[in-house]
Amino acid sequence: METPVFEEIEPASDCDCSGCRHWRRVLPHAPAGRALAHPAAYRALVVATAAASATAVSALGAGQAAALPAAAHAPERPGVPAGDEPGTPQGPRAPLHGATGRPAVPPAGAELAGITRTEIIERAATWVAAKVPYSMTAYWSDGYRQDCSGFVSMAWKLPANEWTGSLATVADRITKEELQPGDILLFHNAADPQEGSHVVIFGGWTDGTHTAYTAYEQTPPHTRRLDTPYAYWNNSATYLPYRYKGVTAAKAGTAGAEEEAPVTAGGPSSHQTAGYPGRAMFGPGADNPYVTRLGRQLVKKGFGAHYTKGPGPRWGEADRRGVQAFQRAQGWRGGAADGHPGPETWRRLFS
């Protein structure tokens, strides 16, 4: 007699019937790439298993039972469905998820971690680069839920996955004029949380009119960074600006204060270089105050000849050529003078 083969199967993730919700909670995850099945498949499997077990018991004799192989959890992977996620996508706050896909230590009472604006934008940029798929019921490998509020929770380095109804509890209301990179624009529809609720990270104004800004957001099909009309494409009047209570800045109190702050006074630090915000802040598609700061310093040092207008927050060819000219003036050649500011370029430029 052949020993019955047992496979791990998983209900279809896009089915919201009571059966699928139940099996999502109690069954282990299927191996990556395995086709998903509806609960009806489980009933067929149970019947087949019962019949096979009965045959095996009969063959082994009274008092003996067939040994069944233990089911093992699939290894952690980005996008693994969360079995204990609340039934509604806009449910209460949820804990971070560890390497096993299970909730980590409950974050109740955990203190808010301090974080700079540069760190917020850098963390947001990691999901943009990874093109994290949008999901209300899955967690990325860093433990954060792959929806808009999970994205903000990740960027702010919060100890739990907040939702649009709770983000305001860890933030303060501000005005449009006070907006700085790392703040958010939040719309929570209290009457129907799943209808229209959304949140985006403010990445900086695209021009001096303050009618458009760079938004970092988690939205189908994946995380993106996009120039966006203020306050948003739709329901614009319902989006409100907020600032994370744990944000730390070089100067506080006025819009753009961090942009104008001296790079050596309480600014961010990367690669042991004071004020250097990291490579993610520069290059094609970059749009942030650090590009402006870089351009102004190039002009001040006499390397701004490539600008046809004043340096701005959007990275362009004029920025690259200005940086390259400065690097060549240091005697660098080849890849060391590629026009993209590394920590040593930044240190020398601002020394």
Phi, psi and omega in degrees: 000136180279136177290130181299144180261129181250131180242148172276124175231164190221141180294153181302130186288342182263007178263133185248019179289163183298325179296312180298319180298321180296310184293330177297329181282325191255342184263149174291162181285146176285154176301151182305136175089353181287137178296141182266153184230161177276158180307335179303328179294329180292320180298319178295321180294319180298316180298313181296320180295317180299317180295316180295321180294319180298317179297318181295318181296318180298319182290327183280336180100166183296143177083359178242153180222148179289139178279125181261136180292141180283140178275131181254146177290144176292151178298152180300142178208153177303138176085011181292132180298145180263114186291336184251020177295140179307153183300330178257136180301331179258049181273194182291172180301149182233151179289163172291158180247134183276193186295339180271358184085000180261158181303138176280190180303129181308133186272010184305128178082000181293141180283151178285131181278141175286144182207141179275164178297323179299316179298320180300310182293322178296318179294319178298321182294335179294323178287326177298313181296322181279350183050055182299123181297143179284134176200138176271352186233018180228157180241140177282171186296343178273002176096358183261144180293142189271040174241184188298318181284328174295324178297314178295319178302319179293311183298323179277355180061042181286154182281359180209166174276106176278174175229175186300337179276352182237350181301327182294342180284344178247018183217165178244142176292136176229178179261167177302320182293338181270353184302133175224159179307133182104343174284175181230161170242118191241132172236112175245116179271093185297328181292325180211084188306331182276353183255100174091338182303136183195159177212141179228157178264130179282124182253000180124150179289144180274343177202180184283350182278346181057037176255352179211153182213166174272123180252133169258123183210155175257112184209153180303141001273345182199173181304141180216163172235123189211138172296129190225138177291143180284135000268336175196174184296322178223166183049036188304320184292344184267353179275128183242139180280137178225155177235131179300135183294337183266005183289140177241140183221162180294320178222154182226159172114334181225152179295137178079007183299321182293327180297324184269355185291147176300141185290345181259000184249088174073012180282179180292162179224132177218139182057036180059024179247113183300131176085342182286120187274354181107156184295335183296342182278353185229152179118177183307130179090347181292138181209098185196168182297337182288333174294318177298315180299318179299312182299319180295324179289325176298316178298316181299325182273358178091020180241033182254019184295340184275352179279128174269343173214172185304147177304142180229184186284346183267124180295136180215181182296327179297322177295313182299316182291326177294316178296318180299318179298319178295318180296319179294330177292341177275357181092009182274150178221170177062223182295339179286347179234057182268358178088005178248121187288117171266183183299324181287321175301315181298315182299314181290322182295323184259004180285000000 
